[in-house]
Amino acid sequence: MKEEKWLIGVDLGGTTIKLSFLDFYGEIISKWEIPTDKSEAGRHITTHIARAIDDKMEEMNVSRKKFSGIGMGAPGFIEMDSGFIYHAVNIGWRDFPLKDKLEVETGLPVIIDNDANIAALGEMWRGAGDGARDLLCVTLGTGVGGGIITNGTIIHGTNGMAGEIGHITSIPDGGAQCNCGKTGCLETVASATGVVRIAMEKLMSHQDSVLYHIYQEKNEITSRDIFEGAEAEDPYAVEVVNNVSFHLGLAIANLANSLNPSKIVIGGGVSKAGEALLTPLKKQFEKYALPRVREGADFAIATLGNDAGVIGGAWLVKTKLMK
């Protein structure tokens, strides 16, 4: 009987790197994280990942032979076949040969994809996607990411840019500046930072709002405050959530009209708002989606949380490296 190999998932974020050893079926055997060292334009990151994997192998008394390879998600613009990162704004990488460096330092085969894509694959395999083969995944965190899965395969496009849902233009004129260089992107409206920015715009003229009182007390408001305010039926918080839901629902409906997914999975920190987000979002979606598209699409909140990326990384190893 051939021994069953394990898989390694790595999910690189701006502040932490999540790592995991998983079995062939995507069950997590061990997971841990290390801080992301962005000094010297991120040049130490691969060394730290390799060292973390070595230390864990030693601790668990397993050898390199036990593993099929590493699947890693990274933010930024990636050349898929070579695992070359053109630009990762939040990390500091420019023209960085991530796959090659990590393979040399770990002695294992490596496959790289965009962090939002691997989260989508994780949700499809083991999470809210429920094995759906046509799936749209939208992650609402510090930014807005997306992964588009059609017939079980993640879509990359001609040079790796497919699924950049956060950069759909939502406000064609006079929108806020986005990190990508454009203005009025969906990310400037529907990310955690975008939700807060919208609430702050007219906060001073809503001094009767619970959000104004929170701001006076803490000198800041969070997206969580806004959704909780909306749930408590604070009129201004409701107005902000409806505004955000309109832009998000319109963008997702337009995508769904093109892609006809069976599942639309909403993940990222903002998705913790649950029904406070889903209810107004579905209402807007239903307004702009074609009736048959609407009937085919189920909304779900992502269930894997921070594990989606490492599980998606493992799926890449299983389906791409092990062939």
C-alpha positions as CSV (number, residue, x, y, z in Angstrom):
1,M,0.0,0.0,0.0
2,K,1.5,3.3,-1.1
3,E,1.8,5.8,1.8
4,E,-0.6,8.8,1.4
5,K,1.2,12.1,0.9
6,W,0.5,15.2,2.8
7,L,0.0,18.7,1.3
8,I,1.3,22.1,2.5
9,G,-0.8,25.3,2.2
10,V,0.7,28.8,2.7
11,D,-1.3,32.0,2.7
12,L,0.7,35.2,2.6
13,G,-1.0,38.2,4.1
14,G,0.3,41.7,4.8
15,T,0.7,41.1,8.5
16,T,0.9,37.3,9.0
17,I,1.7,34.2,6.9
18,K,-0.6,31.3,7.6
19,L,0.9,27.8,7.1
20,S,-0.7,24.4,7.3
21,F,0.0,20.7,6.8
22,L,-3.1,18.9,5.3
23,D,-3.9,15.4,4.4
24,F,-5.0,14.3,0.9
25,Y,-8.7,15.1,1.7
26,G,-8.0,18.7,2.8
27,E,-8.2,18.0,6.5
28,I,-5.9,20.2,8.5
29,I,-3.3,18.2,10.4
30,S,-1.4,21.2,11.8
31,K,-1.7,25.0,11.3
32,W,0.3,27.9,12.6
33,E,1.3,31.4,11.6
34,I,4.4,33.6,11.5
35,P,4.7,37.4,11.1
36,T,5.2,38.8,7.6
37,D,8.6,40.5,7.5
38,K,8.3,43.2,4.9
39,S,11.8,44.7,5.6
40,E,14.1,45.1,2.6
41,A,11.2,44.8,0.1
42,G,10.1,41.4,1.5
43,R,13.3,39.6,0.5
44,H,13.4,37.5,3.7
45,I,9.8,36.1,3.4
46,T,10.7,32.9,1.5
47,T,13.5,32.1,4.0
48,H,11.2,32.5,6.9
49,I,8.5,30.3,5.3
50,A,11.2,27.5,4.6
51,R,12.5,27.7,8.1
52,A,8.9,27.6,9.6
53,I,8.2,24.4,7.5
54,D,11.5,22.8,8.5
55,D,10.9,23.5,12.2
56,K,7.4,22.1,12.0
57,M,8.6,18.9,10.2
58,E,11.2,18.4,13.0
59,E,8.6,19.0,15.7
60,M,6.2,16.5,14.2
61,N,9.0,14.1,13.3
62,V,8.1,13.8,9.6
63,S,10.4,14.0,6.7
64,R,10.3,16.0,3.5
65,K,9.4,12.8,1.6
66,K,6.0,12.8,3.3
67,F,4.9,15.9,1.3
68,S,3.8,16.3,-2.3
69,G,4.5,20.0,-2.5
70,I,3.5,23.5,-1.4
71,G,0.5,25.5,-2.7
72,M,0.8,29.2,-1.9
73,G,-1.4,32.2,-2.2
74,A,0.1,35.7,-2.5
75,P,-1.4,39.1,-3.0
76,G,-0.5,40.9,-6.2
77,F,-0.1,40.4,-9.9
78,I,1.3,36.9,-10.7
79,E,2.6,35.2,-13.8
80,M,0.9,31.9,-13.2
81,D,3.1,29.4,-15.0
82,S,6.4,30.7,-13.6
83,G,5.1,31.8,-10.2
84,F,6.7,35.2,-10.8
85,I,5.3,38.2,-8.9
86,Y,5.3,41.4,-11.0
87,H,4.1,43.6,-8.2
88,A,2.7,43.0,-4.7
89,V,1.9,46.4,-3.3
90,N,1.3,45.4,0.3
91,I,4.4,43.3,0.5
92,G,7.0,45.4,-1.4
93,W,7.8,42.8,-4.1
94,R,8.5,43.9,-7.6
95,D,9.6,41.3,-10.2
96,F,10.1,38.7,-7.5
97,P,10.7,35.0,-8.5
98,L,8.6,33.6,-5.7
99,K,8.1,30.0,-6.9
100,D,11.8,29.6,-7.9
101,K,13.1,31.0,-4.6
102,L,10.7,28.9,-2.4
103,E,11.5,25.7,-4.3
104,V,15.2,26.2,-3.8
105,E,14.8,27.0,-0.1
106,T,12.3,24.2,0.7
107,G,13.4,21.5,-1.7
108,L,9.7,20.9,-2.6
109,P,7.7,21.7,-5.7
110,V,5.7,24.9,-5.4
111,I,2.6,26.3,-7.1
112,I,1.6,29.9,-6.7
113,D,-1.7,31.7,-7.2
114,N,-3.4,34.9,-6.2
115,D,-4.6,34.9,-2.5
116,A,-8.2,35.6,-3.4
117,N,-8.2,32.7,-5.9
118,I,-6.9,30.2,-3.4
119,A,-9.5,31.3,-0.9
120,A,-12.2,30.7,-3.6
121,L,-10.7,27.2,-4.2
122,G,-10.7,26.4,-0.5
123,E,-14.3,27.4,-0.2
124,M,-15.3,25.4,-3.2
125,W,-13.5,22.3,-1.9
126,R,-14.2,22.2,1.8
127,G,-16.4,25.3,2.6
128,A,-19.5,27.2,1.7
129,G,-19.1,26.4,-2.0
130,D,-20.3,22.9,-1.2
131,G,-18.5,21.5,-4.3
132,A,-20.2,23.9,-6.7
133,R,-18.4,23.9,-10.0
134,D,-19.5,27.4,-11.0
135,L,-18.7,29.7,-8.2
136,L,-18.1,33.4,-7.6
137,C,-16.2,34.2,-4.5
138,V,-16.0,37.8,-3.2
139,T,-13.7,38.6,-0.3
140,L,-14.4,41.9,1.6
141,G,-11.5,42.7,3.8
142,T,-9.0,45.6,3.8
143,G,-9.5,45.4,0.0
144,V,-12.0,43.6,-2.2
145,G,-10.7,40.4,-3.8
146,G,-12.4,37.8,-5.9
147,G,-12.1,34.4,-7.4
148,I,-14.1,33.1,-10.4
149,I,-14.5,29.3,-10.7
150,T,-16.0,28.0,-13.9
151,N,-16.6,24.3,-14.3
152,G,-14.3,23.6,-11.3
153,T,-11.4,25.6,-12.7
154,I,-10.2,29.0,-11.4
155,I,-10.1,31.6,-14.2
156,H,-6.8,33.4,-14.7
157,G,-7.3,35.2,-18.0
158,T,-4.6,36.0,-20.5
159,N,-2.0,37.5,-18.0
160,G,-3.3,36.5,-14.6
161,M,-5.7,39.4,-14.0
162,A,-9.1,37.6,-14.1
163,G,-11.2,38.0,-11.0
164,E,-10.1,41.5,-10.0
165,I,-13.6,42.2,-8.8
166,G,-12.4,44.9,-6.4
167,H,-11.4,47.0,-9.4
168,I,-14.7,47.0,-11.2
169,T,-15.6,50.7,-11.6
170,S,-18.5,51.5,-9.3
171,I,-18.3,55.3,-9.4
172,P,-17.3,56.5,-12.9
173,D,-17.0,60.2,-12.0
174,G,-15.6,61.7,-8.8
175,G,-14.9,58.4,-7.0
176,A,-12.3,58.0,-4.3
177,Q,-8.7,57.2,-5.2
178,C,-7.9,53.5,-5.2
179,N,-4.5,51.9,-4.5
180,C,-4.5,50.5,-8.0
181,G,-4.2,54.1,-9.4
182,K,-7.8,54.3,-10.7
183,T,-10.6,56.1,-8.9
184,G,-14.1,54.9,-7.9
185,C,-13.2,51.1,-7.8
186,L,-15.6,48.8,-5.9
187,E,-12.8,48.4,-3.4
188,T,-13.1,52.1,-2.4
189,V,-16.8,51.4,-1.5
190,A,-17.2,47.9,-0.3
191,S,-14.0,47.0,1.6
192,A,-13.9,47.5,5.4
193,T,-12.0,50.8,4.8
194,G,-14.5,51.8,2.0
195,V,-17.5,51.3,4.3
196,V,-15.9,53.4,7.0
197,R,-14.9,56.1,4.5
198,I,-18.5,56.4,3.2
199,A,-19.8,56.6,6.8
200,M,-17.3,59.4,7.6
201,E,-18.3,61.5,4.6
202,K,-21.5,62.8,6.1
203,L,-21.1,61.8,9.7
204,M,-20.9,65.4,11.0
205,S,-24.4,66.2,9.6
206,H,-25.8,63.1,11.4
207,Q,-25.0,64.0,15.0
208,D,-28.1,62.1,16.2
209,S,-26.6,58.8,14.9
210,V,-25.2,56.2,17.1
211,L,-22.1,56.3,14.8
212,Y,-21.5,59.9,15.6
213,H,-21.5,59.1,19.3
214,I,-19.1,56.1,18.8
215,Y,-16.8,58.4,16.9
216,Q,-16.9,61.1,19.6
217,E,-16.0,58.5,22.2
218,K,-13.4,56.5,20.4
219,N,-12.2,58.9,17.7
220,E,-12.9,56.2,15.1
221,I,-15.6,53.9,13.8
222,T,-15.2,50.4,12.3
223,S,-17.2,48.6,9.7
224,R,-18.5,46.4,12.5
225,D,-19.9,49.5,14.3
226,I,-21.7,50.4,11.1
227,F,-23.3,47.0,10.5
228,E,-24.3,46.7,14.2
229,G,-25.8,50.2,14.0
230,A,-27.8,49.1,10.9
231,E,-29.1,46.0,12.7
232,A,-30.2,48.3,15.6
233,E,-32.0,50.3,12.9
234,D,-30.0,53.5,13.3
235,P,-31.2,55.5,10.3
236,Y,-27.8,56.8,9.2
237,A,-26.1,53.3,9.6
238,V,-28.9,51.8,7.5
239,E,-28.3,54.5,4.8
240,V,-24.6,53.7,4.7
241,V,-25.2,49.9,4.5
242,N,-27.8,50.4,1.8
243,N,-25.4,52.5,-0.2
244,V,-22.6,49.9,0.1
245,S,-25.1,47.1,-0.7
246,F,-26.3,48.9,-3.8
247,H,-22.7,49.1,-5.3
248,L,-21.8,45.6,-4.3
249,G,-25.1,44.1,-5.4
250,L,-24.9,45.8,-8.8
251,A,-21.4,44.6,-9.4
252,I,-22.1,41.0,-8.4
253,A,-25.4,41.0,-10.5
254,N,-23.4,42.1,-13.5
255,L,-20.8,39.4,-13.0
256,A,-23.5,36.8,-12.4
257,N,-25.3,37.8,-15.6
258,S,-22.0,37.0,-17.4
259,L,-21.0,33.9,-15.5
260,N,-24.2,32.3,-14.3
261,P,-22.8,30.8,-11.0
262,S,-24.6,28.4,-8.8
263,K,-23.0,29.8,-5.6
264,I,-21.9,33.3,-4.6
265,V,-19.7,33.1,-1.6
266,I,-19.0,36.3,0.4
267,G,-15.9,36.1,2.6
268,G,-13.4,38.3,4.3
269,G,-13.7,40.3,7.6
270,V,-16.8,42.3,6.5
271,S,-18.7,39.1,5.8
272,K,-18.8,38.6,9.6
273,A,-21.7,41.0,9.5
274,G,-23.7,38.0,8.3
275,E,-27.4,38.8,7.6
276,A,-26.9,42.5,8.3
277,L,-24.9,42.5,5.0
278,L,-26.6,39.6,3.1
279,T,-30.2,40.8,3.4
280,P,-29.7,44.2,1.8
281,L,-27.1,42.8,-0.6
282,K,-29.5,40.1,-1.9
283,K,-32.2,42.7,-2.4
284,Q,-29.9,44.8,-4.7
285,F,-28.6,41.7,-6.4
286,E,-32.2,40.6,-7.2
287,K,-33.0,44.0,-8.7
288,Y,-30.2,43.8,-11.3
289,A,-29.7,40.0,-12.0
290,L,-31.6,38.3,-14.8
291,P,-34.5,36.2,-13.4
292,R,-32.9,32.9,-14.5
293,V,-29.5,33.9,-13.2
294,R,-31.1,34.9,-9.9
295,E,-32.9,31.5,-9.6
296,G,-29.6,29.6,-10.2
297,A,-27.5,31.5,-7.7
298,D,-27.4,30.8,-3.9
299,F,-25.7,33.3,-1.6
300,A,-23.6,31.9,1.2
301,I,-21.2,33.4,3.8
302,A,-17.8,31.8,3.6
303,T,-17.3,29.2,6.3
304,L,-13.6,28.5,6.4
305,G,-12.5,31.9,7.7
306,N,-8.7,32.2,7.8
307,D,-8.3,28.6,6.7
308,A,-9.7,29.1,3.2
309,G,-6.3,30.1,1.8
310,V,-4.2,27.2,3.1
311,I,-7.0,24.7,2.1
312,G,-7.1,26.2,-1.4
313,G,-3.3,26.0,-1.6
314,A,-3.5,22.3,-0.7
315,W,-6.2,21.8,-3.5
316,L,-3.7,23.3,-6.0
317,V,-1.0,20.8,-4.9
318,K,-3.5,18.0,-5.1
319,T,-5.0,18.9,-8.5
320,K,-2.0,20.5,-10.3
321,L,1.3,19.2,-8.8
322,M,0.2,15.6,-8.2
323,K,-1.0,14.9,-11.8
